[in-house]
Amino acid sequence: MAILCRAKDLLQKKQSMVTLPFLEHYFVFLNKNTNKYQFVFLFYKKVGRKKRSRISIFIKIEILKLMDSTKRQRDIMDMYTKLNISKMTITNINKEIDFAKLFKEQLKTKTEKIIVQTPYLYAGVDDSFSNLTKYRKIEKNMLRTSYFHTGYDEIKSTKNKNVLKDKKIFIIMKSVKNKYYLIKKYKKEFLHFLNQNFNIENCKLTLAGDGTKWIQKFANEIGAIFIWWKN
């Protein structure tokens, strides 16, 4: 059995795709609920591989990234020749992702609050638009991405790369047809995510944006210091 995964080349310090052959080891256990013996592959459970699926979650994520960057299905197939994937496989990977469910789950996820000990909590917001297929119809959707961080991580940052500390990302997706998605509704979701992840009692909030009127208005609504992010 072979699985395609991402490995880090320690000599060249580059990321490359390699094929790692390995033996499948399964374990047998008694399911007390059904009183039947079941087989389980612990490695597959660890890497998030679903039953009867030969493609790991890591490869699915890579394929979704390529599709988002406007790569054709044929281009993706050529990149993963050893995986022997078909156009139908790529289509099914796209269909099985329930974006609406993922966005709702991120609001329910409970995490330990970060107590902000810096003068500011930095945030930013931006919109992007993408065409997604729904019920065999192409629908234009808006992806609104917000990010939060407390500045640069002095320990992890290097001369060539700055690493942000305590970074969190909040994403929502709405159909462009939904004209009633107002600032007040987004404000509620934004502040819910913010207060769920950060304690900002002793700091000020800044909000960076590209100068769009709604972002400036939104910054005023949440009492944040607006920073014009020039492209």
C-alpha positions in Angstrom: 0.0 0.0 0.0 1.3 3.5 -0.8 0.0 6.9 0.2 0.9 10.3 -1.2 1.8 12.8 1.4 3.9 16.0 2.0 7.4 15.6 3.4 10.0 18.2 4.2 13.4 17.8 2.6 15.8 18.6 5.4 18.8 19.0 3.1 17.3 21.4 0.6 14.8 22.9 3.1 12.0 22.6 0.5 8.6 20.9 0.5 8.1 18.2 -2.0 5.5 15.5 -2.7 6.8 11.9 -2.2 5.4 8.4 -2.2 5.9 6.5 1.0 5.2 2.8 0.9 4.1 1.1 4.1 2.4 -2.1 5.4 -1.2 -1.9 6.5 -1.7 -3.0 10.1 -5.2 -3.5 11.3 -6.5 -4.3 14.8 -9.6 -6.2 15.9 -11.8 -5.1 18.7 -15.2 -6.1 20.1 -17.8 -3.4 19.7 -19.8 -3.6 23.0 -22.8 -1.8 21.4 -23.2 -4.3 18.5 -21.5 -7.2 20.2 -19.6 -7.7 16.9 -15.9 -7.7 16.1 -14.7 -4.8 14.0 -11.4 -4.0 12.1 -9.7 -0.7 12.6 -6.6 0.9 10.9 -5.2 3.2 13.5 -2.9 5.0 11.0 -5.9 5.9 8.8 -7.8 7.3 11.8 -4.7 9.4 12.7 -4.4 11.0 9.2 -8.1 11.4 8.8 -8.6 9.0 6.0 -12.2 7.9 5.6 -13.4 4.3 5.2 -13.1 3.0 1.6 -11.2 6.2 0.7 -7.6 5.9 -0.7 -7.0 9.6 -0.6 -5.8 11.3 2.6 -7.3 14.6 3.9 -3.9 16.3 3.2 -4.2 15.5 -0.5 -7.8 16.7 -0.6 -6.8 20.0 0.9 -4.0 20.4 -1.7 -6.5 19.6 -4.5 -9.0 22.2 -3.2 -6.2 24.8 -3.0 -5.3 24.1 -6.7 -8.9 24.3 -7.7 -9.3 27.6 -6.0 -6.2 28.9 -7.9 -8.1 28.1 -11.2 -6.1 25.0 -12.0 -7.9 22.7 -14.4 -8.8 19.1 -13.5 -6.3 17.9 -16.2 -3.5 20.0 -14.6 -4.2 18.5 -11.2 -4.2 15.0 -12.6 -0.9 15.6 -14.2 0.6 16.8 -10.9 -0.6 13.6 -9.1 0.2 11.0 -11.7 1.2 8.3 -9.1 -2.1 8.7 -7.4 -4.1 7.8 -10.5 -7.0 10.1 -9.7 -9.7 10.8 -12.2 -11.8 13.9 -13.1 -14.7 12.3 -11.3 -12.6 11.9 -8.1 -11.7 15.6 -8.2 -15.3 16.6 -8.7 -16.4 14.4 -5.8 -13.7 16.0 -3.5 -15.2 19.4 -4.3 -18.8 18.2 -3.7 -18.1 16.6 -0.3 -17.0 19.8 1.3 -19.9 21.5 3.1 -18.6 25.0 3.4 -21.7 26.3 5.2 -21.4 23.6 7.9 -17.7 24.4 8.3 -18.3 28.1 8.9 -21.0 27.3 11.5 -18.8 24.9 13.3 -16.0 27.5 13.8 -18.5 29.6 15.9 -19.2 26.6 18.1 -15.6 25.5 18.6 -14.5 26.2 22.2 -10.9 27.3 22.7 -9.0 28.7 25.6 -9.1 32.4 25.6 -5.9 34.3 24.9 -5.3 37.1 27.4 -4.0 39.9 25.3 -1.0 41.5 27.1 0.0 43.9 24.4 -1.4 47.5 24.0 -3.3 46.4 20.8 -5.1 43.4 19.3 -4.6 43.7 15.6 -7.4 42.6 13.3 -8.1 42.9 9.6 -11.0 42.1 7.2 -11.3 41.6 3.5 -13.7 40.2 0.9 -13.1 37.9 -2.0 -15.5 36.4 -4.5 -15.7 32.9 -6.0 -18.0 31.0 -8.3 -19.2 27.7 -6.7 -21.4 25.0 -8.1 -24.6 24.3 -6.2 -27.3 21.9 -7.5 -25.5 22.0 -10.9 -25.8 25.8 -11.0 -23.0 28.2 -10.8 -23.5 30.7 -7.9 -21.3 33.7 -7.1 -20.4 33.7 -3.4 -18.6 36.1 -1.1 -15.9 34.9 1.2 -15.3 37.4 4.1 -12.1 36.7 6.0 -11.1 38.3 9.3 -7.8 37.7 11.0 -6.5 38.5 14.5 -3.1 38.6 16.1 -1.1 40.3 18.8 2.0 41.3 16.7 5.1 39.5 15.7 6.4 36.5 17.6 9.9 37.4 18.5 10.9 33.8 19.2 9.6 32.2 16.0 10.3 35.1 13.6 13.5 35.1 11.6 15.4 37.7 9.5 13.7 36.5 6.4 10.2 35.7 7.8 8.0 37.4 10.4 5.6 35.1 12.2 2.4 36.5 13.8 1.7 35.6 17.4 -1.7 34.3 18.6 -3.1 34.3 15.1 -6.8 33.4 14.6 -8.8 33.4 11.4 -12.6 33.7 11.0 -14.3 33.1 7.7 -17.9 33.3 6.5 -19.4 32.6 3.1 -22.6 34.2 1.8 -24.3 34.2 -1.6 -24.0 37.5 -3.4 -27.8 37.3 -3.9 -28.2 37.7 -0.1 -28.6 41.4 0.0 -29.8 41.4 3.6 -26.4 40.4 5.1 -26.0 43.7 6.9 -23.2 45.1 9.0 -25.2 44.5 12.2 -25.4 40.8 11.6 -21.8 40.5 10.7 -20.9 42.5 13.8 -22.7 39.9 16.0 -20.7 37.0 14.5 -17.4 38.9 14.4 -17.7 40.0 18.1 -18.8 36.5 19.1 -15.7 34.9 17.6 -13.5 37.7 19.0 -14.8 37.3 22.6 -14.7 33.6 22.3 -10.9 33.6 21.5 -9.5 36.8 23.1 -9.7 38.7 26.4 -9.3 42.3 25.3 -10.1 44.1 28.6 -6.7 45.7 28.8 -6.0 46.6 25.2 -7.4 48.4 22.2 -8.7 46.8 19.0 -7.4 48.0 15.6 -9.0 47.0 12.3 -7.1 47.1 9.0 -8.9 47.3 5.7 -8.5 48.4 2.1 -10.5 51.6 2.5 -13.9 50.2 1.4 -16.7 52.3 3.0 -18.3 49.4 4.7 -15.1 48.4 6.5 -14.6 52.0 7.8 -18.2 52.0 9.0 -17.8 48.6 10.5 -14.7 49.7 12.4 -16.7 52.6 13.9 -19.5 50.2 14.8 -17.3 47.9 16.9 -15.2 50.8 18.4 -12.0 49.9 16.7 -9.2 52.1 15.4 -9.3 51.9 11.6 -6.1 51.4 9.7 -6.1 52.0 6.0 -4.3 49.0 4.4 -2.9 50.3 1.1 -2.4 47.6 -1.6 
